[in-house]
Amino acid sequence: MKHTTMRTKIKEILNRQDTDYKVNVKGWVRSFRNNQFIALNDGSCMANIQVVIELGTDENIVKKITNGASVSVDGTVIASQGKGQRVEIKADTLTILGECDPEKFPLQLKNRPSLEYLREIAHLRFRTNTFGAVFRVRHTLAYAIHKFYNDRGFVYMHTPIVTASDAEGAGEMFRVTTLPFDNPPRNEDGGIDFKEDFFGRSTNLTVSGQLEAELGATAFGEVYTFGPTFRAENSNTARHLAEFWMIEPEVAFNDINDNMDLAEDFIRYIIGYAMEHNREDLEFLAQRLADEEKQKPQNERSEMGLIEKLEFVMNNRFERITYTDAINILLDSPAYKKKKFQYDVKWGIDLQSEHERYLVEKHFKKPVIVTGYPKDIKAFYMRMNDDGKTVAAMDILAPGIGEIVGGSQREERLDMLEKRMAEMHIPTEELYWYLDTRRFGTVPHAGFGLGFERMVLFVTGMTNIRDVIPFPRTPKNAEF
């Protein structure tokens, strides 16, 4: 199979201004009309390129040019004669690389498939415009995250996926074991004897890389992790996954205010980066969202389009309030007085998604950072405030989603940390290595976790978190 030239990506051709040059393109057929015009897509961008084949091309080849088939085309880029595209490719030779039976191909692009249907064929959904756009944006955001921290001198740490610690104390963990299920070895008291297990102790998939990141921060000053985390909670909602990715910076010498500044700068930066580098994808997703909104009753529609919302977040400082302020705002709200909230509001509750969204979408109409949460609803490692009731925690709440970032200034005082662990029944001997950072040259430090998929959800305007991760892991679902 001879080619006149090396393969050129469609994106590159569309970005060039000149014409009349030879190319080789390869991709998948999106449509074929009049036995002459092929819309070809290679995944490098949203747009297809039109390939024009001569009428009278070998019939055996023509009948194999079907939606989903893959082809290689050698030809010339010329100024387009027809409407709808600036340039097109006049084919000299066309080779079918892979046939696709249109009767059996589950992606018929003529009738727009629903997102629910596409979840059932998630292995093929990347080939649609919507998911092409979503996953190109996801890639850009991931790259922007590394660039943001690299440019600021942070060290990227790979924290373990298999761990013996539960950083959150929530206990919703996946166990990792090689012991036989039907007849595991037992202790004298009848419990499972984990000494016989692969690691010689009970282990699980990590819920967070934070505790290990703190070890790095107390040597390098500034570190971040970016990797998969796991929660075995039986949540079948549009914003929960059992396997998701987290970005967790940890910074020595930072307090809660530095922590908020870093998180805000970080969110702004990665949104700006995606706006600059994936404008076409975001405009497509914005249009998709606008079409979806038209189906909703007027009072449920968003006040802003997707691009507007992203620009608004980039151009406005986030509102900063205390948890106590937040509770008072909710208690004063018409929604509370008219009993519109499903969950009760009183000081001491863990804010529910409906409360968070009310604060962001109805009251402040912009992202909000809430600080000073009651100690009883937060993790053991958060620094106790002087009031003895609240901790130096911060959550960032975003429109349409609720909590997108959770973080805190960490408790650097050994005696306070040990006291807190005792109160919460967390065994200090198992976390001796964590406590050593407080024994040997402790420093104030702070960090946060950003749920990557929630960020992708926010930037793409998608409404279900299962649509922004390539292969969603949810209760009763581990396909592919």
Secondary structure, DSSP 4 states (H G I P E B T S, - for coil): ---SS-B--HHHHHH----SEEEEEEEEEEEEETTTEEEEE-SSSS--EEEE--TT--HHHHTT--TT-EEEEEEEEEE-SSTT-SEEEEEEEEEEEE---TTT-S--TTS---HHHHHHTTTTGGGSHHHHHHHHHHHHHHHHHHHHHHHTTPEE----SEES--SSS-----EE--S-SSS--B-TTSSB-GGGSTTSS-EEE-S-SHHHHHHHHHHHSEEEEEEEEE------STT--SEEEEEEEEEET--HHHHHHHHHHHHHHHHHHHHHH-HHHHHHHHHHHHHHHHTS-GGGS-SS-HHHHHHHHHHSPPEEEEHHHHHHHHHHSHHHHTT--SS---TTPPPPHHHHHIIIIIIISS-EEEEEEEGGGS-TTBPBPTTSSEEEEEEEEETTTEEEEEEEEB---HHHHHHHHHHTT--TTTTHHHHHHHHSS---EEEEEEEHHHHHHHHHT-S-GGGSSSS--BTTB---
